[in-house]
Each structure stands twice: as structure tokens, then as C-alpha cells.
Amino acid sequence: MELSIIVPTYNEAPNVAELVRRVAASVQGIDAEVIFVDDSSDDTADVVRSVMETASLPVKLIKRDTPTGGLGGAVVEGIYAAQADICVVMDGDLQHPPEDIPKLYARYREGDADVVVASRYVGAGSAHGLADRSRVLVSRLSTLVTRAMFPIRLRDVTDPMTGFFLVDRNAVDVRGLKPRGFKILLEMLARRAVRVAEVPFHFASRYAGESKASLRQGLHFLVQLAALRFGKMSLFALIGGFGAVANLGIMWFLIQFGVHYIPAAIIGAEVTIVGNFLLQERFVFRDMTADASGIWSRFAKSFAFNNIEALVRIPLIALLVNEWHVSSVIAAGITLAVAFIVRFVFHSLIVYAPRRSSSATRTSKILDELDKQAATPGEL
């Protein structure tokens, strides 16, 4: 068996027959199987059993009476049951076009990737199948935040939120996965460094049935994201919180001595901008500094961004104070809280972004190779 195609399903009965038909047509010449892992409360499992009798390729069904781990848990169970080591994961609603499966497989066979991601946001890819502009916005923002939280592991991944991808199960720690929801690709990429390639795809409209996206799914995603990247963002939040308190303290102190709240806010902001940068360098982004630009470049980016952010934030403070009669200190606290996530994204993706051509990285590789050779028995 060359390829196992894993389809987690929840109430997708109207889509099963069409999906199997299109998969079978697209993988002609490839020894492939389709594995449905079903958590449905409708007759999806019965439809799969019916389709199995006439399908032109092997179709299997895993019916989970007590589902655990949500969609991610279903994918992991499908990977365990697969005959092939190379697995394609896709949704059962045909928003992931089966016709793109050979493209994923061909890219994998080039030999330089363990995971091939079908991306909506690279090359000619598109997300036009999302229901409305609000879902497009949520998708873009969640992708941006996710990449910011894993800037090294996801630096070559434009769409870590996709549910359409190929994975060599020998390259990922399947037993180490802890699926909590529907973003299993993120689990795989965040927990172990793997070689990743991307191919563009057009996210299609749903063939039949209703979308499963909901506020509850969104909350599950946030929990999953926090669990995976709790350390770095929590330290950033802690330092940001300390800086916010210091900012408010400086502002309050100056106001007590008769300084107008606007210059007081400016002075507080400048002092805490420098202090936050030094603490972030030491405690938050220390593991990323070697591959990033030099410290003065990092400081310049951070200082400029935070001052621009302050220029936007301080007029908002004035608006809250003058128009809504909010206490100046409370108004400053509100705007600082809103600015937190923007600051984190910018610092992760811009300030500490790896250099494309890093002499430090090349030197490190040379030294690592010399060290490896020196430790090997025989001549250097």
C-alpha cells in the first residue's frame, strides 16, 4: 500500500459517496486506501458501509462509539490503522479537493519533506470556500497568531491551520501527540522539528451538509494553542504585565507632582519600552537571538514599533478620558491590554525573525561539523 487517505467524519453522510468517487478517480495508478474515522450521530457509518461494497479502491471504517480527542483524535486513530506509512488527511465535506491528492504525493516523493501542507495562503492558493468575510478574517488572524507563537517551527508554513496535508508517520511522534481538537497538523509541527513543504490549493465550498465551525471549536483551539506554546507567551505576558504596572506607576507618580497626563503617559511608555526589551531579550526570545538580526537592529525595530504603537494608543487614551470620562490611569490600562497581542505578533515575526542568510548560522553549522568530525574515531 502506497498511500492511506484518512477522513475524519462527523455527520457527513451526504458527502461520502461523492468523496469516495472523486478520490478513486484522482488516485488511479496509486495503490491507495480510504479510511473513514467516524464520530457521527447520523447515518454516516451506514453510508460508508454501503459505499465500501462498490468502491474501486479499499474503503475502511472505524466507528468510534466513545470519541476522544475530537477530530485530532480521529486522525491519530486513522494513522494507527493505516496500511501505508504515507498518510493524507482531509475533511469529509469536499472543501479539500481530492484531485489535489496526487499533487501532495508527488511533492512528497521529491524526497526533501516529511510533511506536505496544502496551503490556502501560498502561490495560487485561495480560501474562497470560507462562508463569509468574518470567517476569512478569523482564519487569517488565527494563522498569524499561531505562526507568531511558533516562529521557528512554523517559519516555512503559511497555513498551519489547514486540515489538508500529507504526513510520513515515521517522521512524527504519533504516540507523543495529545490531540485536543481539530488542528492536528499544528500538534505535529509544534512537537517535533520536521521537514515541511507546501503546495497551493483552492479551499472549495462545502458540497453538502452544515459547517461544524462554532464558538466552542474556537475555544478548543485557544486551549490547544495555549497548551502547546504556554511557556513563551506566558513569559511575554508576564513581562508585559510588569511593564504595564511600571508604566501606570510612573504615570501616576508624575501626575501626583503636577505633570499633565499626556507627557506622563509618554515618559512612562518610553521607560517601560526599554525595560521590556531588555527583559524579553533575556527571558522570552533568548533562543531566537542567534539567528535573528543584531541586537541594535532588534532594539531599533522594537523601539520604533512600540513608539508607533504608543502614538496610536495615547490619542485613544485622550479619547477615553475626554469623551467617555474614564480615569486616565484606567484608560491607559485598557489600551495596554489591547496592545499586548499586537506586540507579541510583531516581535515574534519581525523583530526576532531568522535572517535569510545568516553568517552566524553558517558558522554554527561549520563548528558543529568540526565538532562531530573531531569526536569521530579515526582521522579528522
ZAPA-168863 format. One record per residue (C-alpha): residue number from 1; residue in one letter; chain; x, y negated, z negated. Coordinates in steps of 0.5 Angstrom, whole numbers, always signed. Layout:
// residues N
nr:rest:kette:x:y:z
NUM:A:A:X:Y:Z
...
END
This chain:
// residues 380
nr:rest:kette:x:y:z
1:M:A:+0:+0:+0
2:E:A:+3:-7:+2
3:L:A:-2:-12:-1
4:S:A:-7:-12:-6
5:I:A:-12:-17:-6
6:I:A:-15:-19:-13
7:V:A:-22:-22:-13
8:P:A:-25:-24:-20
9:T:A:-32:-25:-20
10:Y:A:-38:-28:-24
11:N:A:-45:-28:-21
12:E:A:-42:-28:-13
13:A:A:-47:-22:-10
14:P:A:-49:-27:-4
15:N:A:-42:-27:-2
16:V:A:-39:-20:-3
17:A:A:-41:-17:+4
18:E:A:-38:-23:+8
19:L:A:-32:-24:+4
20:V:A:-30:-16:+5
21:R:A:-32:-17:+12
22:R:A:-27:-23:+13
23:V:A:-22:-20:+9
24:A:A:-22:-14:+13
25:A:A:-21:-18:+20
26:S:A:-16:-22:+17
27:V:A:-11:-17:+15
28:Q:A:-11:-12:+21
29:G:A:-4:-9:+21
30:I:A:-3:-10:+14
31:D:A:-4:-4:+9
32:A:A:-9:-7:+4
33:E:A:-14:-6:-1
34:V:A:-19:-11:-4
35:I:A:-20:-10:-12
36:F:A:-26:-14:-15
37:V:A:-26:-15:-22
38:D:A:-33:-17:-24
39:D:A:-36:-20:-31
40:S:A:-42:-22:-27
41:S:A:-49:-22:-31
42:D:A:-53:-21:-24
43:D:A:-52:-15:-19
44:T:A:-45:-17:-16
45:A:A:-43:-10:-18
46:D:A:-48:-6:-15
47:V:A:-47:-10:-8
48:V:A:-39:-9:-9
49:R:A:-41:-1:-9
50:S:A:-46:-2:-3
51:V:A:-40:-5:+1
52:M:A:-35:+0:-1
53:E:A:-39:+5:+3
54:T:A:-38:+2:+10
55:A:A:-32:-3:+9
56:S:A:-26:-2:+14
57:L:A:-21:-2:+8
58:P:A:-21:+1:+1
59:V:A:-25:-3:-4
60:K:A:-25:-2:-11
61:L:A:-29:-5:-17
62:I:A:-27:-6:-24
63:K:A:-33:-8:-28
64:R:A:-32:-11:-35
65:D:A:-37:-10:-40
66:T:A:-33:-14:-45
67:P:A:-29:-19:-41
68:T:A:-23:-22:-45
69:G:A:-19:-28:-43
70:G:A:-24:-31:-38
71:L:A:-22:-31:-30
72:G:A:-15:-31:-32
73:G:A:-16:-24:-36
74:A:A:-20:-21:-30
75:V:A:-14:-23:-25
76:V:A:-9:-20:-30
77:E:A:-13:-13:-31
78:G:A:-13:-13:-23
79:I:A:-6:-14:-23
80:Y:A:-5:-8:-27
81:A:A:-10:-4:-23
82:A:A:-7:-6:-16
83:Q:A:-3:+0:-12
84:A:A:+1:-6:-9
85:D:A:+7:-10:-12
86:I:A:+5:-16:-8
87:C:A:-2:-19:-10
88:V:A:-6:-24:-7
89:V:A:-11:-27:-12
90:M:A:-17:-31:-9
91:D:A:-24:-33:-11
92:G:A:-30:-30:-9
93:D:A:-34:-36:-6
94:L:A:-30:-36:+0
95:Q:A:-27:-43:-1
96:H:A:-21:-40:-1
97:P:A:-21:-38:+7
98:P:A:-19:-30:+7
99:E:A:-16:-32:+14
100:D:A:-10:-35:+10
101:I:A:-8:-29:+7
102:P:A:-3:-27:+13
103:K:A:+0:-34:+12
104:L:A:+1:-33:+5
105:Y:A:+4:-26:+6
106:A:A:+8:-28:+12
107:R:A:+11:-33:+8
108:Y:A:+13:-28:+2
109:R:A:+16:-24:+7
110:E:A:+21:-29:+9
111:G:A:+25:-27:+2
112:D:A:+26:-33:-2
113:A:A:+20:-33:-6
114:D:A:+17:-29:-12
115:V:A:+10:-33:-12
116:V:A:+7:-37:-5
117:V:A:+2:-42:-7
118:A:A:-4:-44:-3
119:S:A:-4:-52:-4
120:R:A:-9:-57:-2
121:Y:A:-4:-62:-3
122:V:A:+2:-61:+2
123:G:A:+2:-62:+9
124:A:A:-4:-61:+13
125:G:A:-8:-58:+6
126:S:A:-14:-61:+4
127:A:A:-19:-61:-2
128:H:A:-26:-63:+2
129:G:A:-29:-57:-1
130:L:A:-30:-60:-7
131:A:A:-37:-62:-9
132:D:A:-36:-70:-10
133:R:A:-31:-75:-11
134:S:A:-32:-74:-18
135:R:A:-29:-67:-18
136:V:A:-24:-69:-13
137:L:A:-21:-75:-18
138:V:A:-22:-70:-24
139:S:A:-17:-65:-19
140:R:A:-12:-70:-18
141:L:A:-12:-72:-25
142:S:A:-11:-65:-28
143:T:A:-6:-64:-23
144:L:A:-2:-70:-24
145:V:A:-2:-69:-32
146:T:A:+0:-61:-31
147:R:A:+6:-63:-27
148:A:A:+8:-68:-32
149:M:A:+7:-63:-38
150:F:A:+12:-58:-34
151:P:A:+16:-63:-30
152:I:A:+22:-58:-29
153:R:A:+18:-51:-28
154:L:A:+13:-55:-23
155:R:A:+17:-60:-19
156:D:A:+16:-56:-13
157:V:A:+9:-54:-14
158:T:A:+4:-59:-11
159:D:A:-2:-55:-13
160:P:A:-1:-51:-20
161:M:A:-9:-51:-21
162:T:A:-10:-47:-15
163:G:A:-14:-40:-15
164:F:A:-11:-38:-9
165:F:A:-4:-35:-9
166:L:A:+1:-29:-8
167:V:A:+5:-26:-13
168:D:A:+10:-21:-14
169:R:A:+8:-18:-20
170:N:A:+15:-15:-21
171:A:A:+18:-22:-22
172:V:A:+13:-25:-27
173:D:A:+12:-23:-34
174:V:A:+5:-20:-34
175:R:A:+5:-17:-41
176:G:A:+7:-24:-43
177:L:A:+1:-27:-40
178:K:A:-4:-30:-45
179:P:A:-10:-32:-41
180:R:A:-15:-36:-44
181:G:A:-19:-39:-38
182:F:A:-19:-40:-30
183:K:A:-12:-43:-29
184:I:A:-8:-36:-29
185:L:A:-3:-39:-24
186:L:A:-1:-44:-29
187:E:A:+1:-39:-34
188:M:A:+5:-35:-29
189:L:A:+9:-41:-27
190:A:A:+10:-44:-34
191:R:A:+12:-38:-38
192:R:A:+18:-36:-33
193:A:A:+22:-39:-28
194:V:A:+20:-36:-21
195:R:A:+22:-38:-14
196:V:A:+16:-42:-11
197:A:A:+14:-43:-4
198:E:A:+8:-47:-2
199:V:A:+3:-46:+5
200:P:A:-2:-51:+6
201:F:A:-10:-49:+6
202:H:A:-16:-52:+7
203:F:A:-21:-52:+1
204:A:A:-27:-50:+4
205:S:A:-35:-51:+2
206:R:A:-38:-45:-2
207:Y:A:-41:-40:+2
208:A:A:-47:-38:-3
209:G:A:-49:-39:-10
210:E:A:-47:-44:-15
211:S:A:-41:-47:-18
212:K:A:-38:-45:-24
213:A:A:-34:-51:-26
214:S:A:-37:-54:-32
215:L:A:-35:-59:-38
216:R:A:-34:-52:-42
217:Q:A:-29:-50:-37
218:G:A:-25:-57:-37
219:L:A:-25:-56:-45
220:H:A:-22:-49:-44
221:F:A:-17:-52:-39
222:L:A:-15:-57:-44
223:V:A:-14:-52:-49
224:Q:A:-10:-48:-45
225:L:A:-5:-54:-43
226:A:A:-4:-56:-50
227:A:A:-2:-49:-52
228:L:A:+3:-48:-46
229:R:A:+6:-55:-47
230:F:A:+5:-57:-54
231:G:A:+12:-58:-56
232:K:A:+14:-63:-51
233:M:A:+8:-67:-51
234:S:A:+6:-67:-59
235:L:A:+13:-70:-60
236:F:A:+12:-75:-55
237:A:A:+5:-77:-58
238:L:A:+9:-77:-65
239:I:A:+14:-82:-63
240:G:A:+9:-86:-59
241:G:A:+4:-86:-65
242:F:A:+10:-88:-70
243:G:A:+12:-94:-64
244:A:A:+4:-96:-65
245:V:A:+4:-96:-72
246:A:A:+11:-100:-72
247:N:A:+8:-105:-66
248:L:A:+2:-106:-70
249:G:A:+6:-107:-77
250:I:A:+11:-112:-73
251:M:A:+5:-116:-70
252:W:A:+1:-116:-77
253:F:A:+7:-119:-80
254:L:A:+9:-124:-75
255:I:A:+1:-126:-76
256:Q:A:+2:-127:-83
257:F:A:+7:-132:-82
258:G:A:+3:-136:-77
259:V:A:+5:-133:-71
260:H:A:+0:-133:-65
261:Y:A:-3:-126:-64
262:I:A:+0:-126:-57
263:P:A:+7:-128:-58
264:A:A:+7:-123:-64
265:A:A:+4:-117:-59
266:I:A:+10:-119:-54
267:I:A:+15:-118:-60
268:G:A:+12:-112:-63
269:A:A:+12:-109:-56
270:E:A:+19:-110:-54
271:V:A:+22:-108:-60
272:T:A:+18:-101:-60
273:I:A:+19:-100:-53
274:V:A:+27:-100:-54
275:G:A:+26:-96:-60
276:N:A:+21:-91:-57
277:F:A:+26:-90:-51
278:L:A:+32:-88:-56
279:L:A:+28:-83:-60
280:Q:A:+25:-80:-53
281:E:A:+32:-79:-50
282:R:A:+34:-75:-57
283:F:A:+28:-71:-58
284:V:A:+23:-71:-52
285:F:A:+27:-71:-46
286:R:A:+34:-68:-48
287:D:A:+33:-62:-44
288:M:A:+32:-66:-38
289:T:A:+37:-71:-38
290:A:A:+43:-67:-35
291:D:A:+39:-67:-28
292:A:A:+36:-74:-28
293:S:A:+39:-81:-26
294:G:A:+44:-84:-31
295:I:A:+42:-87:-38
296:W:A:+42:-94:-36
297:S:A:+38:-92:-30
298:R:A:+33:-89:-34
299:F:A:+33:-94:-39
300:A:A:+31:-99:-33
301:K:A:+25:-95:-31
302:S:A:+22:-94:-38
303:F:A:+23:-101:-40
304:A:A:+20:-104:-33
305:F:A:+14:-99:-33
306:N:A:+13:-101:-41
307:N:A:+13:-108:-40
308:I:A:+9:-108:-34
309:E:A:+4:-104:-38
310:A:A:+4:-109:-43
311:L:A:+3:-115:-38
312:V:A:-3:-111:-37
313:R:A:-5:-109:-44
314:I:A:-4:-116:-47
315:P:A:-9:-119:-43
316:L:A:-14:-113:-45
317:I:A:-13:-115:-52
318:A:A:-14:-122:-51
319:L:A:-21:-120:-47
320:L:A:-23:-115:-53
321:V:A:-21:-121:-58
322:N:A:-24:-127:-55
323:E:A:-30:-124:-51
324:W:A:-32:-118:-56
325:H:A:-29:-121:-62
326:V:A:-25:-115:-64
327:S:A:-20:-115:-69
328:S:A:-13:-117:-66
329:V:A:-10:-111:-69
330:I:A:-15:-106:-68
331:A:A:-16:-109:-60
332:A:A:-8:-107:-60
333:G:A:-9:-100:-63
334:I:A:-15:-99:-58
335:T:A:-10:-101:-52
336:L:A:-4:-97:-54
337:A:A:-8:-90:-55
338:V:A:-11:-91:-48
339:A:A:-4:-93:-45
340:F:A:-1:-86:-48
341:I:A:-3:-81:-43
342:V:A:+0:-86:-37
343:R:A:+6:-87:-41
344:F:A:+7:-79:-41
345:V:A:+6:-78:-34
346:F:A:+11:-84:-32
347:H:A:+16:-81:-36
348:S:A:+16:-74:-34
349:L:A:+15:-75:-27
350:I:A:+19:-81:-25
351:V:A:+24:-83:-31
352:Y:A:+27:-76:-32
353:A:A:+25:-73:-25
354:P:A:+31:-69:-23
355:R:A:+36:-72:-18
356:R:A:+35:-69:-11
357:S:A:+43:-69:-10
358:S:A:+46:-69:-17
359:S:A:+53:-68:-18
360:A:A:+52:-66:-25
361:T:A:+48:-60:-23
362:R:A:+53:-58:-17
363:T:A:+59:-59:-22
364:S:A:+55:-55:-27
365:K:A:+54:-49:-22
366:I:A:+61:-49:-21
367:L:A:+63:-49:-28
368:D:A:+58:-43:-29
369:E:A:+61:-39:-23
370:L:A:+68:-40:-26
371:D:A:+66:-38:-33
372:K:A:+62:-32:-30
373:Q:A:+69:-30:-26
374:A:A:+73:-31:-32
375:A:A:+69:-26:-36
376:T:A:+69:-21:-31
377:P:A:+74:-16:-32
378:G:A:+80:-16:-26
379:E:A:+83:-22:-22
380:L:A:+80:-29:-22
END
